Amino acid sequence: MVKHELLAPAGNMECLKQAIFNGADAVYVGCKNFGARKFASNFSNDEIIEAIKLCHLYGVKIYATMNTLVKNNEVVEFLNQVEFLHRNGIDAILIQDFGMLCLVREKYPNLEIHASTQANTSSKQTAELFYKLGVKRVVFSREMSLEEINSIDIPIEKEVFIHGALCICYSGCCLMSSQIGNRSGNRGECAGSCRLPYTLECNGKIISKNKYLLSTKELNSTENFKALLESNIECFKVEGRMKSPEYVGFITRLYRQLIDDYENVNIKEKINELKTIFNRGFTKGHLFNCTEEELMNRESPNHIGLKIGQVVEMDNDKIKIKLTKPLNQQDGIRFLKSNKGLIVNYLYNKDKKLTNHVASGDICYIDNKINLTEKDIVSKTLDYKLNQSLKELPERKVPIRIAVKALIGQNLQIELFDGINQITSLGNVIEKAINTPMSIEQIKRQVTKLGNTAFICKDIFLECDPNIFIPIKELNDIRRQAIAALKEKRENRKPEVIIKEPIFTSSEKETISGLSASVYTEEQLLACQNLNIKRIYTADFNLYEKYKNYKKVYYKLPRCDRKITEKIMNRNIVSDYFNFKAFSDNISGDYGLNVYNIYTAYYLEKLGLDTITISVELSKEEIIDFINTYYHRFNQYPRIEVLSHGLIENMIIKDNILFLPENNYSYSLIDINKRKFPVYYDGINTHVLNFKYVNTKLSDKFKNKVLTRLDFYNETFEEVCSIIKEYQ
C-alpha cells in the first residue's frame, strides 16, 4: 500500500504555518529568485532558514521551487542559491531547466531533485530519462490521466496535482505571456493571458465573441478521491502559492481529512464551503478524463463563489433577496450577471430589521450601495465566520517517548525519543527521601508537562526506586533541557553536503550553418526543396511519408505524446525529453525544449541530439552571448538553430477545446487589442500561434555558426521562395 504524501503550497510564512498546522506532510516554497511564481511574496534567505526549522520541528518536509529557465549570466547565482538551500537542510529542490537539473545532479550528488511540472513529464519515456539521471521524483503533467500515471512502472516517485488552478497550455509549453507582454511564464512572470476574453473567428466570420475561451475551471479531486487513495501516486499536490493563508489552511485540512478518514467526510458540505473560499467552477480535470466542456469556464475567470439566492426586488434604498442558503453579516456577496459585489455590513430580515443572520429559504434585505438595477443571481464569495475560524491554527504535536531513570546513588536521567532522535539529560545524584518521598505519579506528572512546546508524550517508562527525593525544580529543569535539546536537534537537521566539480568534454561534431525550415503544406515543402535548404521539418505525417526519401525532410514528432518513441522515423525533430541515443542518431531538438543556457544545449547534445533550436524567448543579444559563451566554456561552437522568421507557437493545448475542424488553418483568436492569433487542431492538440512574425537576423559573423530556421504557416510557394532568398 502506497503511503500518500500531502504536499501543500506556501507563498509566505503565514501560508506555511497554515499548511503545517492543518496537516501537510510536506510544503513547497519559493525563494525570491528562480521560482515559477515570481509575484508571490516568496521567502528571503533568512525566512527560508526559519521555514526549514519550523517544518523540521514538526516533521514536515520542505521543498524549494527553483523551477524557472536560467540565463547564462544567472547560472552562478542559481548554483549559489542551490548550495545555500542544500547546506541549510532543504529536503529537495524542484527544477525545470534541463541544463540546471543535470548540472546540479553532478555538482551536488546527494541533493534530492524533483523534476518540476514545468519540465512537462507526460510520458513514460520522459519519466524513465529523469530516473536514469538521478531524479528522485517527477511532477507529472496535469494533462496525464490517472490510468496513464498508474501504468508507469518506473521506480521513480510520482507527484500529481489534485487541486487548484489549471494552465490551459501544457506546462512549460506556454509562450503566450512572453510573446504578447514580454513576461515569460517560464520565468515565473506569467501575465495570465489565458484568463482574458477572446473572439473566435473563421475567415472573418465570428464564431464566439468576447468569451473566456482559454480559461479553465479549478481542479477539484474531492469527489474522485477514493481512486487516488487506491493509486500508486506517492504525493498529492495542491496548487496555490498565490492564494491566501485561509485558502491554504482550508484545502490542506480538507485533503488531510480525506486521506486519513475518507469514508466519514461530508464531501458535499465541504464543497459548498470551498466554493466560498475560491471557485472558478470545478472540474475533475484530465486526471479523471473530463470532457472539453467540463474543463472550461468560458463565462468568467474570477471567483464566482457559492450561489445562495435570487434578487426579487430592488429600489434605490434596498435589495430584496430570496435565500436558498444562509447569509450572515460581514459575508461577501456578488451579483453574477451584473458582476458587482459588496460586503454585507448591514443585514435586514424580512421585516427590514437589523439582524446578524438570515436562514435558508427566508427573505432578507441589504443596502443597495452598488446601484443594482436588475434582478440577479446572488453568490457568496466570502464566508466571514468560516474565514475567521481558519485564522485560528489547529494544534499539531510531535509524539515522543519519555523514559525516566531515578535510582538512589545514580544521576537522575531523562531520555526522549521521537522515532529518530534520542536525547538524554542528566541531573544530580538521587538521594533517599528523609521525609516525604516523591511518588511515581508526581514524577510522571512533571515530566509530561510539555505545555506549549511542539511535543506530546505518547509513552512513558519509569525505572524508579521507592522512597526517593527529587526537587520539583530540578525535575522541571532537566525536562526543559531535554525538550530544548530535542527541539534544537530536529530544527537543525542538516545533510552532509558533497560537492563535485563537473567534468565537461568536447564534441567531435562540427559547427553547422545554412537554412532550415518548418512547413505545413506540400507547396511550402517543394519551395524549400527547390532552393535546396539544408533541412525541412513537417508535422504532417502523410507529407513526411511522401517525401521521406528526400534525405533533408524531417518528421516533427507530436508534442506531449504519450507514445512518442513509437513514432520515431529516420529523421525527427522533437520537443520532449527522452533518451534520444537509444532510438536514432538523427534527432534534432525543437524550441519547445526551452534551451536558455549553454548547459542545457551541452547536456542535450550529450544525450544524443544532433542540433537544437534554442529558446525563442532569447533576444538577439542573448543569442550572440549564447554562442560566444558556449565557445569559451566548451572550446567549440554549439550545433544550434535560431528561429529567424515565423509564427511562434504560443500554446499547445490538449484536445480540441475550441471544437475546430481537424487541420483547418482558417481560424483565429482575437484579443481585446484586436491582435489575431492563428489557431488550429491537429487531431491531438490545439495550437495557438503568435499574432506577429518573429524577425531575428544575425550578422554574417554569427549566421555562419548556426542554422538559420524559417517557420512557414500559410505562405504560398512564391512567398516561401521570396523569404528563403532574403535569408540566403
N, C-alpha and C positions, 0 to 999 in steps of 0.2 A: 504493500500500500504506500503510495507516494505521500510524503508529508508536504503540504502546500504552504509556501511562504506567502504572507500578505505584505505586499510592498506598497507603501503609501508615499504621496508626494509631500515635499516641504519647500515652499518658496521663501520662507523666512523662519525665524526662531519660534514664533508663536504657532505657526503651522506644524513645525517639528514637534513641539510639545503635544499638540492635539493628536498627531499621528501616534506618538509613543504611548500616551496615556489612554488612548482609545483602542489599543491592542495591535498595532502594527508589529510584525516580525522584523521588518526592515523598512528603511526610508531612503529616498533618493533626493539629493540636494544639488544645487548648482553653485559653483564659485562665481566670482564677479566676472570672470572671463571664460570663454570656451564652452559655455553651456548653451543648449538649444532653446532656452527661454531667457534671452538677454534682458527682457523687460520685466521679469520677476525681480523681487527685491534681492534674492540670492544672498550668499554668505561671504563676508570678508574672511581672510585667513584666520584672524582671531576668533571669529564666530564659528568657523569650521572646527577649530580645536575644541571649543566649548560644546559644539554639537556632537562631535565624536565622543567626548567624555560622557555626555548625558545619555547618548544612545547605548554606549557600552556598559554604563552603570546599570541600566535596566535590561541588559541582554538583547538589545536591538542592534541589528546590523545597519551600517550606513554606507551608501554608495554615492560617489560623486559623478555627476554628468560632465564629462569632458568630450561632448559629442557634437562639436562643430567641425567644419572643414578648416584646415590650418594653412595659412600662407607661409611662404619660405621665411619671411622675416619674423614670424611668430614661433618658429619651431623651438628655439632655445627657451623662450618664456613658457611654452606649453610643457616642455620636459621638466623645467624647474618647478612648475605647479604640480605636475605628477609626482615628482620626488618629494615635495613638501607634504602632499597628501599621504604618500606611502610611509614616510617617516613618522607621521602623526597618527597612524593606525587606521586609515580608511580601509574598509573591508573589500572594496572593489571600485574600479572606475569603469564608466561606460564610454565607449569610443565609437565614433562614426568613421573618421578619416582612416582609410586603409593603410596609408603610409605610417601614420602615427601609431596605429594598432601594432603593426609589425615592428616598428622601431622600439616602442615601449616593451613589447614582449621580449625583444632581445636585450634591451638595456636593464630591465628590471624583471628578471625571470621568475621571482616569487610573488609578484604583484598580481592579484586576481583581476582579469579583464573580462568585461561583458561587452558583446557586440550590440551597439545601440539599435533601436528600431530604425534609426536614420540610415543604417547600413543596409536596410531592406532585405533581410533574410526571408525569402519567400519560396525557397525550395530546399529539398534535402541536400542537393549538391553544394549550396552555399553554406548550410549548417555544417556539412562534412568538412569543408575547407576551413572554416573557423575552428572547428575541433582540432584539426591537424596543426593549425597554427598556435595552439595552446590556449585558446579562448575557453573560459570556464562555462559561460552562459551566453545564449543568444536571445535577444528580444525579437520575437517573430513579427513579421509584417502583419498589420491589422487587417490585411486582406486574406489572410490564411483562415481556412475553416478549422473547426475542432477536429474533424476527421483527418484532415491533412496533417495537422500537428501531431495527433496521436499516432499516425502511421510512420513518423520519422523515428527510426530505431537507432539513432546515433547516441552514444553516451555523453551527450552534452546537455547541460541544464536548459530547460525551456522556460522562458518568461513570456507571458502573454497579457496584453491589456484586456481588462474585463469591464472597465467603467471609465467614462469621461468623454471628452471631445474627440472627434474623429477628423483626421485630414481626409479630404476627398481624394487627394492625389496619393499615390504610393509614397510613403515617407522616404525622404532623400531624393525624390524624383521631381520635386516641385520647384520650378524656377519662376513661377508667376510673379511673386512679390519682388524678386530681384530685377526682373525684366521690365516691370512697369513702374516700380517705385524705388529701385536701387536699394532695396532692403532684402538681403538674402535670407530665406528660410533655413538654408543650410548653415548659416552663420548665427542663428538664433534671433534674427531680426524680422521674422515674418509679419507682414502688414495685414494678414487676414484677407487676402484678395478673394478667397472662396466665399467669404461672408457678405460679399457685395451683390447688388442686383445686376442681372444681365438680361439682354433680349436675345432670343434665338431667332435667326433668320435664314432663309434659303433663297438665294438669287433675288434678294430684295423683298421677299415675302416674309412677313413677321409670323413666326410660329408661336412664340410665347414672349410677352412683353413685361420687362421690369420685374422679373421674378428672381428669387434666390436659387438659381438653378444649380449652383455648386455647393450649397450649404447643407451639411449633414445634420442629422439628429445626434443626440448624445447616446453613446454606447451604454447599455444597461443590461447586465447579465443576471440580475436577481431572479427572474422567473425561469431561467435555464441553469440555475446554479448547480443543481444535482449532477448534471452531466459534467460540469467542471470538476466537481469533487471526485468523480469516477475516472477522471482523465489522468494522463501521465505527466501533466504540467507541474513543474516544481514551484513556479512562482506566479501568483496572481497580482497583476499590477494595476493600480488606479492612477489615471491621468489627473493632473490638477495643480501644477506648480504656480499657475497664475490665479488659482482660486483662493477664496477666503479661508481663514482658520476654521470657521464654523462648518464650511463645506468639507474640509479635510477631516474634521472630527466626526461629522455625521457619517460620511462614506466609509471611513475606517471602521467605525463602530458597527455599522451595518454589515459589512463583509466579515468582520470578526465573528459576529453572531452567526452568520450563515455558515462559516467554516466550522465553528465549534458546536452549533446546535441547530442545524438546518431545519429539521422537522418542526421545531417549535417557534419559528419566526413567522410572524404575520406579514407576509410579503406585500399584500395589498395595502395594508396600513402604512408600511414603510415607504412604499412608492408614493403615496399621497403626501407624506412628509417630505420626501425627496423632491417632489415637484415644486415645493415652496423654497427649497434650497437653491436648486438650479435645474432648469428644464428647457431644452430646445425641442421637446418631443423626444421620445426614447426609441431606440432601435436595438434589436439583438445583434445587429452587425453581421459582417461577413463570417464572424466566428461561428454563427449559427445559421448561415446560408440565407440571409434576408434577401428580399427582392429589391430591385432598384427603388421602387416606391416606398418600401419600408425603411430604406436608408435615409431618404431625403426629407427635409422640411423646406419646401420651396416658398413658403409664405413669410417666414421670419427667421432671422439668425439669432434672435435675442431670447432672453429668459422669459418664458410665457407663463410660468407658474402653474397653479392648480385652479381649475375652473370651480368657482364657488357660487355662482348665481347669475341673475339676469336683471338688467335695468328695466324697470317697468314704467317709470315716470321720472321726469326731471323738470325743474324750473331754475330760475336764476339763483335760488337760495339752496335748495336741497336736491339730492339724487335719491330716488326710491329704488331699493334693490330687493328682489325676491331671492333669498338664500337657499342654496342646495347643500351647503356646508357651512359650518360655524364661522363667525367673524369676530375678532377681538380688537379692542382699542390698541393702537400702535402697530397693527398689522399693515403691511404694504399691499396695495392692490393695483391692478392695471386693467384698463378697458381695452380689450383686444382689437376691436375694429378701429377705434379712434387712436390707438397707440398712445394713450395718455395714462399717467399713473400718479399716485399720491400715497402718503402715509395717513392712516385714519386717526387723526388726532382727537376728533370728536365723533363718537358713535351714538346714534339715537335708536331707540326701539320703535315699535310700530305706533306708539303714541307720541313720538318725537321727543321723548325724554332721554336725557343722557344716561348711558349705560356703558359697562366695560365689556359686555358680551351679548351677542345675539346668536341664538341656536339655529341649526339647520332647519329649513322649512319655514322660518319666520321672515317677516318683513323688517327691514332696517332702513335708516336714513343716514346719509353722510352729507357734509357740506360740499356744495358744488364749487370748489375752489379752482377747478380747471376749465370751467365754462363748457361742460359737456352738453352737447345739443342733440345727440341721437341715442336711441336705445342701443344697448351694447351688452356684450358678454363680459362678466366680471371675473377676474382671475386673481388669486392671492399669490403675490410674488415674494412676500416676507411674512413668515410666522414669527411674531415677536417673542412669544413665550418659548417656542422651540429654540430660536436663536439665543435667547438668554440662557436657557438651560445648557446649550452647547458651550458657552463660555466657561462653565464650571468643569474643570478637568476631573475625570474619574480617578480613583485611586489605582495605582499599579505598584505591586510589591514583588520583590525578588525573594523566593522561598529559600531559606537556609537551614542547615542543621547545626545545632549548638550542642557541644559536649563540654561538660564541666567536671574537672577532677579536683576534689578538695580532700586531701589526705593529711592527717596530722604529721608534722615534720617535713612535709614537702611544699613546694611553691604552689599557690593557687594557679590553676590553669584553665583557661577558656579557649576552646577551639571552635572555629567557624568554618563551615564548608558549604559552598554554593553549587556544587556539582562539578566544578573545575578547579577553583582556587581553595586552598586551605590556609587559614590564618590561625596562629597560636599566640596567645598573650599570657604572660606570666605575672603573677602578683607576689605578695610576700609569703613567707612560710606560714602554714596553717598551724594555729595553736589550739590546744584543748580549752574548751569553754570553762571559765571559773564559775560563772553564774548561769545566765540563761543562754543555752546554745541556739545556734541558727538552724531553723528547720529546713528540710528539703523543699517544702513549699515556698518558703521565703527566698531561697536561692533561685528556684525556678521562676518565681515572680519577678525578681530583679533582673535576671539575665535576659529575660524575654521582653523587657520594656524597651521596645525598639522605636516607639513613638512615630515621629515624622521622618524617620530615615527611609531609605529605599527598600528596606528588608522586612521580612516577616518570618517568624520562627515556624518551620514546618514540623521539625522533630527535635526533641531534646533528650540527651542522655546524661545522666549524672552518676558519678562514682564518688561517693562522699562517706567519710567516717561519721559515726554519731558523735554528738557532744563536741562539735567544733565551733570556733568563734571566728567570724569574718566581719569586719566593719562594713556596714552598708555602703559607705563612701568608697571603700576600696573595690567592692564588687561592681559598683556603678562605673568607677573609673576604668577598670580593666575591660568591662563590656564596651565602653565608649572607644577605648583604644583599639580593641579588636574590630569593631564596626568601622572605625576610621581607616584602619589598615586595609580591610576588605574593600571598602569604597575606593580607596586610592589604587588598589591593585586592579579593580575592574575598570576604572576610568582610564588608566594609563597603560592598558594592554596594547603593546606595540610589537610588530613583527620584526624579525631580522631583515634588514634591508641589504639585498645583494645587488651590486651594480656591475654590469659587464659592458664594456665598450664594443658596439657592433663592428664587425669587420665587413667592409664593402669590397666587392670585386668588379672589375670592368667586364663589359660585354664584348664579345667578338664581332657583334653586328655593326655594320657601317651606318653612317648617317643616311637618312632618306629625305628626298625632296621631290618636288614636282606637284601635280594636281591630283586630288581625289574628289569624288562626288557621290552624293546620295540622291537617288532618283525615285520617283513614284510611277512614272509612265514609260512605256516602251519607246516612245519618240525621244524622251529625255535620255534614255539609255543609248539609243542609236546616235544621238548627237555627241555624247561623251565618247562613244566608240569611234566615231568618225574623226574626232580630234585627238584620239589616241592618248587620253589621260590615263594615269597610272592605275587607278582603282575606281570601281563603280560599285556602290552599295545599294541594294534594294531589299525592302521588307516584303515584297510581293514574291511569294514562293513560286508561283507559276512563271513569273518573269525570270527568276533565277534559273529554274529548270530549263527554260527555253534557251538561255544564253550561257549555261554553266561551262560549256566547253571553251568559251572565250575566257581565258585564264585571269582576266582582270575583273571579273564580276564576282562580288561577294554577297552572300546571303546575310541580311541583317536579322539576327535571331530575335524573336518576340521578347520584349522586356517583361520581367517579373513572371516568367513562365515556369510552372511547377515541374515540367518535364523538358526543360531546356536542353539538356545534354542528349536527349533522344533525337533532337532536330539538327544536330551539328552536321554540316556539309563539308565539302572540301575546303571552302574558304568562308570565313564568317567574321562579322563584327558584332560585339556583344556589349551589354550594359549591366550584366550581373556577374558577381564573383563566383568562381568555381575553379577547380584545378585544371586550368587550360591545357597544361602539358600532357595530361592524361588522354586528351582527345584529338588534338591537332597541333601542328607546328605553324599553322597559318590562320591564327585568330587575332583580330585586332580589337582594341577597346574603344567603345563609343564614349561621347562626353557624359553619358549617364553614370560613368564610374567616378565622376566628381574628382578628377585629378587636379588638386590645388597646389601641391608642393612636389618637389623633386623626389622625395622619398616614396610617395605613392607611385610615381612613374617607375622608380627603380625597382620596388618590390613587385609591381605588376609585371614588369619585364622579366624578372627572375621567376615569376610564376608561369611564364610562358606566352605572354602577349607579344606579338610581333611589332605592332605600333599602337599608340594610344592617342586619342583625341582629348586634349586637355580641357579643363572646365571652361565653359562659355561665360562664366561669371568673372573670369580674369580680364583685366584691361590690357590694352596693347603694351603698356609699360610693364605690367606684371608678367606678360608673356615673354617679353625680351629678358626681363630679370630671371625668369624661369630657365630660359635657355642658357644664359651665362652662368647662373648658379649651379646648374646641373654639370656644366663642363668643368667648372673649378672644383666641384666636390668629387666627381667620378672620373675626371680626366677624359671625357668623351661627350659628344653631343647626344641629347636624347632622341629616340625614334618616336617623334610625336607628330600629330596632326593639329592644325589650327583652323577652326571654323572661321572662314573669312567672308562667306556670303551665305545667306539663307534665313529661313524662319526657324527660330529656336523652338524646340518642343517644351512648352512651359509646364504641361501637366500630362501625366499618364494615369488614367482612372480605370479601375476595374469595372468591367461590364459596360453595358450600354445605358448609362444613366440619363441620357438625353433622348433615347429612343430614335436614333438615327438609322437610316438605311446603311447597310454594310458597304464600306469602301466608296462612299459618295463624298466628294470633296467640294460640295456646293454650300455647305453650312458654315455659319459663323456665329460666335457670341459677340455681342456689342455691349460695352460697359457704359456707365453714365457719362463718360467723357467722349463717347462716340468712337472709341477705338474698337477695331474689328479684329477678332481672334478666330482664325480658321479652326474648325473642329471636325473630326471625323471618327468613325468607329470601324475598327479593322477586323471585327469578328471576335476579338478577345477583350480589348481595352478601348476606352475612349481617349482620344488625343486632342489636346488643346495647344495650338501653336501661338507664337507671338504675333502681335499686331504689326510689327515692323521688321524689316530685314536687317540682319547684322552686316556690318561692312568693316572688316578688320583687315587692312592691308599692311603687311610688314615690309620693311625696306629690303632691298635685294640682299643686303648683308645677312639678314636673318631668314629671308624667304628661302634661301638656298640650303638652309639647315633643317627645314621642316617640310612636311606635306601640307600644302595649302588645300583646305577642303571647301567645297562648294555644295550646299544643300539646295536642291530644287523641289518645288512643290507643284505649282500649276503652270510653270513656264512652258512655252511651245518649243519646238525643235529649233526654230530660229533664235528665240530668246536665249536658250541654253547655249547655243553656239556663240552668240554675241558675248555672253557673260564669261565663258571659258576663255575666249580670245583676249578679253580685258585683263585676265589674270595670268595668261601665258607670257 
